[in-house]
Each structure stands twice: as C-alpha cells, then as structure tokens.
Amino acid sequence: MGASAAIFTFQNKCPYTIWPATSSGAGKPPLVNGGFQLGPAQAATINAPTGWSGRFWARIGCTFAPSGKGRCATGDCGGVLQCNRAGSIPPASLAEFTLNGTQDFYDVSLVDGFNLPISIFPSGGTRNCGSVICAADLNRACPPVLVVAAGNGARVACKSACLAFHQPQYCCTGAFNSPTKCKPTSYSQIFKRVSPTAYSYPFDDPTSTFTCKGANYGITFC
C-alpha cells in the first residue's frame, strides 16, 4: 500500500449476488461512482486516497436495466446502480471509515438498522487495528415490530428502533441528545448481543470505534 492510499478489498461470502455501494463524506471524491455488482465468492478492490471518509454497504435483491436504473429490496440509494454521493435508504448495515493518514477511524454501524452481515479486517497496519466482526444474521433475532419482509414473507432486514418508532429516546435526539441521557434500550441491546463490536445506537462509542494506522482493509459480506 502506498503512503497516500488505503486499499479496500470486498469479498462476497453470501450465497447470492450483492451490489456493494459507497457514499463519500462532504467534499470527498466518490469511489467507483458509488456502486457495483459482486457475485457469490467474488472479490473486488477499491483504492481510496488519504483524507477520504465515507461508508460502504451492500444492496440485495436488486434489478437494474442497462441504463443503470432499477431498485433493490434493501440498501437502495435512489434506484440507481451507481449511487455516486447518495446514501443508503435504511435499514442497512454500514462500514464507516475516516482515513486521516496519521490514524484511521472505522466502525460497523447498525444504527440505521441491519440488512446483512458485514465485517472489517485490517491488514498491515499498526496501533490497535482490531477486526470488527458482525457475522451473525440479525434478521433471525429481529423483533417482529422491527422486521422488514419481502413479498414472500422472508425477512430481508431489521429496522432500528429509531426508524420504526421515530421517538427521541430511541434516536438520541431532542432532550436525549447526549450520552448521559440516551442509553441502550431493549431493542439496541438485541443488536448488541448479536454483534458486540458494532454500533447499536448513536452513543455506543466505547465498544464500537476502532483505530489503525497505515492499513489496508478487507470488507466481508455474510
């Protein structure tokens, strides 16, 4: 890896095709125009410059026309293959990164809900560099009130309590917009039990923020 870049390697370990997507932070360049297709057992790499920040996620159940327009069952970014700067429509499992050069910050976030397992594996870096493993299928443990189901009844995603109820105590907004006021709920604790190193609600920092320097990153789905 060069000093000015990080290399992301995506691996699809799902038994079905997925459509990984990328969304860059404000003022940061989009990577691969925001999205691509990845079949079962396939891998792909993306180079990112120092200073880049953004997030990755996977879309499932997608159908796209040759024009690149279409839709996905989960993780859609506005009905296009290449999300460019558009973010995901929740619920979606997110891998988030800030590449500072001197120290990278990264995490897996389920704050916007869950659609499929996603894990981060740093390689070649120094300073902590822990793996963030979210390999379990949270859809199986999802409470009925949070379930997103396909037309055939199959569970395809799990909403966050914030997305489902729009209440400040679940969203950490309004009077609950501080770590001392917004605490884990029975719903976020289900997410935490299934994926202990992932963000389960907005102020879940102590066990969910990871740092590394000079690493490449593997991102594994399923």
C-alpha positions as CSV (number, residue, x, y, z in Angstrom):
1,M,0.0,0.0,0.0
2,G,1.3,3.5,-0.8
3,A,1.5,6.1,1.9
4,S,-1.2,8.2,0.3
5,A,-3.9,5.5,-0.1
6,A,-5.8,2.6,1.5
7,I,-6.9,-0.4,-0.4
8,F,-10.3,-1.8,0.3
9,T,-10.9,-5.5,-0.7
10,F,-14.6,-6.5,-0.8
11,Q,-15.5,-10.2,-0.5
12,N,-18.9,-11.6,-1.1
13,K,-19.4,-14.7,1.1
14,C,-23.2,-14.6,0.6
15,P,-24.7,-17.4,-1.5
16,Y,-26.3,-14.8,-3.7
17,T,-25.3,-11.7,-5.7
18,I,-25.0,-8.4,-3.9
19,W,-24.4,-4.8,-5.0
20,P,-21.9,-3.1,-2.8
21,A,-22.3,0.7,-2.6
22,T,-20.2,3.6,-1.5
23,S,-21.0,7.0,-0.3
24,S,-18.3,9.7,0.4
25,G,-18.3,12.3,3.1
26,A,-18.8,16.0,2.2
27,G,-16.1,17.2,-0.2
28,K,-14.6,13.8,-0.6
29,P,-14.3,12.1,-4.1
30,P,-16.8,9.3,-4.9
31,L,-15.3,5.8,-5.2
32,V,-16.2,3.7,-8.3
33,N,-19.1,6.1,-8.9
34,G,-20.8,4.7,-5.8
35,G,-21.7,1.1,-6.7
36,F,-21.0,-2.2,-8.4
37,Q,-22.2,-5.8,-8.7
38,L,-20.4,-8.7,-6.8
39,G,-21.4,-12.3,-7.4
40,P,-21.1,-15.2,-4.8
41,A,-17.4,-15.9,-3.9
42,Q,-16.3,-12.9,-5.9
43,A,-13.9,-10.1,-4.7
44,A,-13.1,-6.6,-5.8
45,T,-10.7,-3.9,-4.7
46,I,-11.0,-0.1,-4.5
47,N,-8.3,2.4,-3.8
48,A,-9.1,5.4,-1.6
49,P,-6.9,8.5,-1.0
50,T,-5.7,9.7,2.3
51,G,-8.2,12.0,3.8
52,W,-11.2,10.1,2.4
53,S,-14.2,9.4,4.6
54,G,-17.4,7.6,3.8
55,R,-19.3,4.4,4.2
56,F,-19.9,1.1,2.4
57,W,-22.9,-1.2,2.5
58,A,-24.4,-3.9,0.4
59,R,-27.7,-3.9,-1.5
60,I,-29.6,-7.1,-2.0
61,G,-32.5,-8.2,-4.3
62,C,-31.6,-5.7,-7.0
63,T,-32.8,-5.5,-10.6
64,F,-31.1,-2.9,-12.9
65,A,-31.8,-2.0,-16.5
66,P,-28.9,-1.5,-18.9
67,S,-29.3,2.2,-18.2
68,G,-28.3,1.5,-14.6
69,K,-31.8,2.4,-13.2
70,G,-33.7,-0.1,-11.1
71,R,-34.4,-1.0,-7.5
72,C,-33.2,-3.1,-4.6
73,A,-35.0,-4.9,-1.8
74,T,-32.7,-3.4,0.8
75,G,-30.0,-0.8,0.8
76,D,-31.3,1.1,-2.2
77,C,-29.7,4.5,-2.9
78,G,-32.4,6.1,-5.1
79,G,-33.0,3.5,-7.8
80,V,-29.6,3.5,-9.5
81,L,-26.7,1.1,-9.7
82,Q,-24.0,3.8,-9.1
83,C,-25.0,5.7,-6.0
84,N,-22.4,8.5,-6.6
85,R,-22.9,10.6,-3.5
86,A,-26.3,9.3,-2.4
87,G,-26.6,7.4,0.8
88,S,-28.5,4.2,1.6
89,I,-32.1,4.1,2.4
90,P,-32.3,2.3,5.8
91,P,-32.2,-0.3,7.1
92,A,-28.7,-1.2,6.0
93,S,-25.6,-2.5,7.7
94,L,-22.8,0.1,7.3
95,A,-19.0,0.0,7.4
96,E,-17.8,3.6,8.1
97,F,-14.2,5.0,7.6
98,T,-12.2,8.2,8.1
99,L,-8.7,7.9,6.6
100,N,-6.6,10.6,8.3
101,G,-3.1,9.3,7.3
102,T,-1.8,9.5,10.8
103,Q,-4.7,7.5,12.2
104,D,-7.7,5.9,10.6
105,F,-11.1,5.5,12.3
106,Y,-13.6,2.8,11.4
107,D,-16.6,1.0,12.6
108,V,-19.6,-1.1,11.7
109,S,-22.8,0.7,12.4
110,L,-26.3,-0.8,12.8
111,V,-27.7,2.5,14.0
112,D,-29.7,2.7,10.7
113,G,-30.7,-1.0,11.0
114,F,-29.4,-4.3,9.6
115,N,-29.8,-6.0,6.2
116,L,-26.9,-8.5,6.1
117,P,-23.7,-9.3,8.0
118,I,-20.7,-7.1,7.3
119,S,-17.2,-7.3,8.9
120,I,-14.0,-5.3,8.7
121,F,-10.5,-6.9,8.7
122,P,-7.5,-4.5,8.8
123,S,-4.1,-5.8,7.4
124,G,-0.6,-4.4,7.5
125,G,-1.3,-1.6,9.9
126,T,-0.1,-0.5,13.3
127,R,-1.8,0.7,16.5
128,N,-4.6,-1.4,17.8
129,C,-6.1,-2.4,14.3
130,G,-8.8,-4.6,15.7
131,S,-11.2,-6.5,13.5
132,V,-14.9,-5.6,13.6
133,I,-16.8,-8.8,13.1
134,C,-20.6,-8.7,12.5
135,A,-21.1,-12.1,11.0
136,A,-24.4,-13.2,12.6
137,D,-27.7,-12.8,10.8
138,L,-29.6,-10.3,12.9
139,N,-32.7,-10.9,10.8
140,R,-33.3,-14.1,12.7
141,A,-33.3,-12.4,16.1
142,C,-35.2,-9.3,14.9
143,P,-38.2,-8.5,17.0
144,P,-41.4,-8.7,14.9
145,V,-42.1,-5.0,15.3
146,L,-38.8,-4.2,13.6
147,V,-38.9,-6.8,10.8
148,V,-38.8,-5.8,7.1
149,A,-40.2,-8.7,5.0
150,A,-40.2,-9.4,1.3
151,G,-43.4,-10.1,-0.6
152,N,-43.0,-13.9,0.1
153,G,-42.7,-13.2,3.8
154,A,-38.9,-13.8,4.1
155,R,-37.1,-11.5,6.5
156,V,-34.8,-9.2,4.5
157,A,-33.9,-6.5,7.0
158,C,-34.3,-5.4,10.6
159,K,-35.2,-1.7,11.4
160,S,-33.6,0.2,14.2
161,A,-36.0,1.3,16.9
162,C,-35.4,4.9,15.8
163,L,-36.5,4.1,12.3
164,A,-39.5,2.1,13.5
165,F,-40.8,4.4,16.2
166,H,-39.4,7.9,15.5
167,Q,-39.1,8.6,19.2
168,P,-36.3,10.8,20.7
169,Q,-35.3,8.2,23.3
170,Y,-34.5,5.7,20.5
171,C,-33.0,8.3,18.1
172,C,-30.9,10.2,20.8
173,T,-32.5,13.5,19.6
174,G,-34.0,16.4,21.4
175,A,-33.8,16.1,25.2
176,F,-32.0,12.7,24.7
177,N,-29.2,14.1,22.6
178,S,-26.3,13.3,24.9
179,P,-24.5,10.1,26.2
180,T,-25.8,10.7,29.7
181,K,-29.4,11.0,28.6
182,C,-29.6,8.4,25.7
183,K,-28.9,4.9,27.0
184,P,-29.2,1.4,25.5
185,T,-32.8,0.2,25.0
186,S,-34.2,-3.3,24.9
187,Y,-34.1,-3.1,21.1
188,S,-30.5,-1.8,20.8
189,Q,-29.4,-4.5,23.3
190,I,-30.7,-7.2,20.9
191,F,-28.4,-5.7,18.2
192,K,-25.5,-5.6,20.7
193,R,-25.9,-9.2,21.7
194,V,-25.7,-10.3,18.1
195,S,-22.9,-8.0,17.0
196,P,-21.0,-6.9,20.2
197,T,-18.4,-4.7,18.3
198,A,-20.9,-2.9,16.1
199,Y,-22.7,0.4,16.9
200,S,-26.1,-0.5,18.2
201,Y,-27.3,3.1,18.9
202,P,-25.8,6.6,18.3
203,F,-23.8,6.9,21.6
204,D,-22.4,3.3,21.5
205,D,-18.8,4.7,21.1
206,P,-16.7,2.9,23.8
207,T,-17.0,-0.6,22.3
208,S,-17.6,0.3,18.7
209,T,-15.0,2.8,17.5
210,F,-11.7,1.3,16.1
211,T,-8.4,2.9,15.0
212,C,-5.4,1.9,12.9
213,K,-2.5,3.4,11.0
214,G,-1.3,2.5,7.6
215,A,-3.6,-0.4,6.9
216,N,-5.5,-1.9,4.0
217,Y,-9.0,-3.1,4.8
218,G,-10.9,-6.2,3.9
219,I,-14.7,-5.9,4.0
220,T,-16.6,-9.2,4.1
221,F,-20.3,-9.6,3.5
222,C,-22.0,-12.6,5.1
